[in-house]
Amino acid sequence: MNTLIMYDISCDKKRNKVEKLLSSYGYRVNYSVFEISVPKHQFKKLLQNLIKLTSKEDNVRVYILTKEVLKKSFKLHSNEGIFTDEELYF
């Protein structure tokens, strides 16, 4: 499963634990944003651990990235997944 997980957690101790957990599954693309690509069973385990570490006061968002979304995704200033000018107009 390809996911994007982002969080806003005010407690330093809790935030550090979440960062360590997410780092073990994927890579950081921004301070509190991680791209994670793991099999479904590992994703379930990740979510279980994330639920244990966080509470309702924390803001944690998980976006599932489908194959269709990934095909339309790209990183600026790199040669990965670049569209032609015609493709960028919706």
VENJODA-V754948 format. One record per backbone hydrogen bond with DSSP energy under -1.0 kcal/mol. NH is the residue of the N-H (numbers start at 1). CO is the residue of the C=O. E is the energy in kcal/mol with one decimal. If there is no record, write none. Layout:
nh co e
NH CO E
NH CO E
This chain:
nh co e
3 36 -3.2
4 63 -2.3
5 34 -2.6
6 61 -2.4
7 32 -1.8
8 59 -2.5
15 11 -3.0
16 12 -2.6
17 13 -1.6
18 14 -2.3
19 15 -2.5
20 16 -2.1
21 17 -2.3
22 18 -2.8
23 19 -2.3
24 20 -1.2
25 22 -1.2
26 22 -2.2
27 35 -2.2
29 33 -2.6
30 33 -1.5
33 30 -1.3
34 5 -2.9
35 27 -2.5
36 3 -2.6
38 1 -2.1
43 39 -2.2
44 40 -2.2
45 41 -1.5
46 42 -2.6
47 43 -2.6
48 44 -2.3
49 45 -2.4
50 46 -2.5
51 47 -2.6
52 48 -1.8
53 49 -1.8
54 50 -1.4
58 55 -1.6
59 8 -2.0
61 6 -3.1
63 4 -2.8
65 2 -3.4
70 66 -2.5
71 67 -2.0
73 70 -1.2
